[in-house]
Amino acid sequence: MTKSPSFSSWIKAFRLRTLPLAISSIIMGSGLAVFFGSYSWTVIFLAALTTILLQILSNLANDYGDFQKGTDNVHRLGPERAVQSGEISARQMKTAVIVFASLSLFAGVWLLYAALKEQFLMAIVFFALGIAAIVAAVKYTVGKNAYGYSGLGDLFVFLFFGLTGVIGTYYLNALSISWDVLLPATSVGLLSTGMLNLNNMRDIDNDIKSGKHTLASKLGLRKAKYYHTFLVVGAILAALLFIGLHYSLPWNLLFLIVVPLLFSDLYTIWKTTNQQKLDPFLKRLALSTLVFSILFVLGLLL
């Protein structure tokens, strides 16, 4: 009889350190809606709930998929995964993936009902996006054609954590769209992609041996660091451009408090030759992105 996993094993599998990154898009999109004068606290709460469930779904599916493909092995430099360690069986993890996919779908439908009661066509569009987000969360590592194994993970993270997360949250609050929201959405998307790139730089050698062709493994470690620099600098420039369009007070530049930390980490990443030592920077970038989003929004609203 299979032993039931402990509560701590599930918490480990949820990979809570990734949640600040997921919340960042909701904070940014909601804050922009408040700034432009149209928002709903119910929508904001449900958007946050849906996003957290999708992030946990992605983490569980990643744990299951990488184990099935043999990528999670003794040569992997990151923290030991739940299925890899034997704390949770592959069958139990597969069941958890199904449960969280269902919860994500339920929360998403609830969100759409709260936001788009009288906009049936837009509800259909967002429902399709929601289904795509669930499929993307699972198909990153699960299945024969897992896109995370063919270098497309960065694109999907940028689209779903940045553009869809921020712009979608903004629209569900404001029920309209403004083209310049694309700029802060790009900032969150680039920083989120940076976290994936850090993860892939850390695991680049093992990924290549395991047949996992990430963008980092295709570029090589040095070029992946140039790419990482582009992601961080691009995020800052996109935010500055938005502020330039809406500047009114010095408070608008409050988010720049985070920039020295981002550049300090970037400098250390460039100097780091032991790839295992890149791991702490994942958590740091997730938290930096969260603080970046909070300060960006506060700077607009103060």
Buried (B, 14 or more C-beta within 10 A) or exposed (E): EEEEBEEEBBEBBBBBBBBBBBBBBBBBBBBBBBBBEEBBEEBBBBBBBBBBBBBBBBBBBBBBBBBBBEBBEEEBBBEEBBBBBEBBBBEBBBBBBEEBBEBBBEBBBBBBEBBBEEEEEBBEBBBEBBEBBBEBBBBBBBBEEBBBBEBBBBEBBBBBBBBBBBBBBBBBBBBEEEEEBBBBBBBBBBBBBBBBBBBBBBBBBBBBEBEBBBBBBBBEBEEBBEBBBBBBBBBBBBBBBBBEEEEEEEEBBBBBEBBEBBBEBBEBBEEBEEBEBBBEBBBBBBBBBBBBBBBBBBBBEE
